[in-house]
Amino acid sequence: MIALIAAVAENGAIGYQNRLLYWLPNDLKRFKALTSGHTIIMGRRTFESLPKGALPNRRNIVLTRNTSFSAPDTETFASLEDALAACRSDEEVYIIGGASVYAEAMPFADRLCITHVQDTPAQADAFFPEIDSKEWRVENIEKHGTDERHAFPYLFADYSRLTSTLNIDH
């Protein structure tokens, strides 16, 4: 199973200057609950944006063309296809960013785990690919309003693919 996981604004924005746009504690808890014990794949810039490096209790895979890049508790691959080929067919793999990795991984994904943030940020330079309703079906939605820890309403949406994915032995 290959899933893309992201918090996405109404205009598709996911980041600005290599940072997340929103601090949503419930989204971070959901991210941890879904990805713990599984494999996460990210681009190098996304990895470098993590405050403490590799995320614990996960297999951390970093995509980079820089052959001298290394970081503790990570594996590196030059391409998404090489990284996916190194994963077992029964492994749960979560793509966690950035924008170009999401775009490249979208054809391979079986699921999308999206936090839809009901806001449009003033500034953004990274965007999630369009979710085509002809290819994806919403399986579950959980709505949340604002509170003392969440400045914007948001909803958790889980999507499953309607059509077959590209075959790469997964």
N, C-alpha and C positions, 0 to 999 in steps of 0.2 A: 504494500500500500504506500502510495506517495501522496502526501498532502502539502498544500501551501497554507501557511498560517500567517495572518497579518491583521493589523488594525488599519482600517481604511476610511478616510474622510469621504464626504458626499461627492467630492470631485475626483475621487480616486487617489488623492494624495496619501503618501505613507511616510514621508520624511522631508527634512530640510537640513542641509549642511551635515549630512551623515548622522542625524539624530532623529529619534522618534518624534512625532508631532504631539503626541498625547501621553500623559501620565495617568493611566487608568489602573488602579490596583487590582480590580477584579479581572481585567484583561490579562495582567501579568500573572495572576493566580491560575487563570485558565490555561495560559501558555505553558506554565510549569507543569500543571496537571496532565496536559495532553502530551507534552514532549518528554517528560522524565522517563527514563528507562529505554528511550528510543534513539534513533539517529537524527541529527540535525545537520542540514547542509546550508552553508551560507557563503557569500562572497567575502573576499578579504577585507573590504572596507566595513562591511557589517560586523565581521569578527573584531576589527580594531575599535569599533564603537562600543563593544561590550565592556563595562567598567572593570570587570575582574577577569577578563580572558575567557577561556573555555568554560562553558556552562556545566555545572556538576551533574552527575547521574545521567549523562547522555554521551553518545558517540558524536564527537564534534568533527565535522568535515568542513574544511575551508577550501574554496575554489580560488586559485591564483595561478597566473602564468609566471610568477616570480619563483624560479627554481630554488632560490636561496631562502625563501620565506619558511620559517618554522616557528611554532609556538607550543608550549607545553600542553599536553593532553589533547592534541589535535592531529588529524591526518590531513594531508594536502593532496589535491588533484588539480591538474591543469584544465580539466573540462568537466562539465556536469555529467556528460555521458560516461566518462571514466569513473567518476564518483558513484554514479548509480550502478555501474557494472560491478563495483566493489562491494555492493550491498547484497545481502541474501534476499531471495525472492519472498521470504516470509517476514522480512524486517519492516518495521514501520518507520518510514522516512518522512521527516518534516522539512520542507524548504522554508527558511526563515528570512530570506532577503539577500541582497537588496533588489531594487527594481529590475535590473537586467537579468538577475538570476530567476526572479519570479516569471518574467516574460519567457525566458528560455525553458523553464520547467513546466509551464502551463500545459503544453501538449502531453506531457508524461503523467500529469496528476490524475489521481482517482477521486480525491476529495479536496475541498477548500474549507478551511476553518477561519472564518472572517469575523472580526469585530467591526461592525459598521458604526462609525462615530457620526452622530448627527450634527455635523459642523463642517464648515469650509474654512480652512486656515488661510490667513492673510498671505503666507509665504510657504511654498513647497517646491522642491526640485526633484522629488522621486515619487513615482506613481505606480500603482498596482495595475496589471493588465485588466482590460474590460472583461467582465464576467458575462459571457454570452448565454442568454436564457435558452437558446436552442441546444446548448451543450451541457448546461448545468441545471439540476433540480434542487430546490431547497428542501432539506430533510428535516431541519429543526431550527426554530427561532426562539430566542429567549430575550425579551425586552427588558431594558433597565433605564430608569430615569436618573436625573441628577441627584446628588446627595453631597454631604460634606467632603467626600473624597473623590467625587466624579463631577467635573464641571460641565460635562456635556452628556445628553442622553446617548445611549448606544444600544446595540443589540448584537448578540452572538448568533451567527448564522452558519450552519453546517450545510455544505453543498455536496452532492454526489454527481458524477459525470453521467450523462444520458447516453453518450456515444462511446464506442471503444477507444481506449487510449493507444498511443503508439506502442508497438511491441518491442521492448528492450529486455526481454526475459524477466519481466516483473508482472 
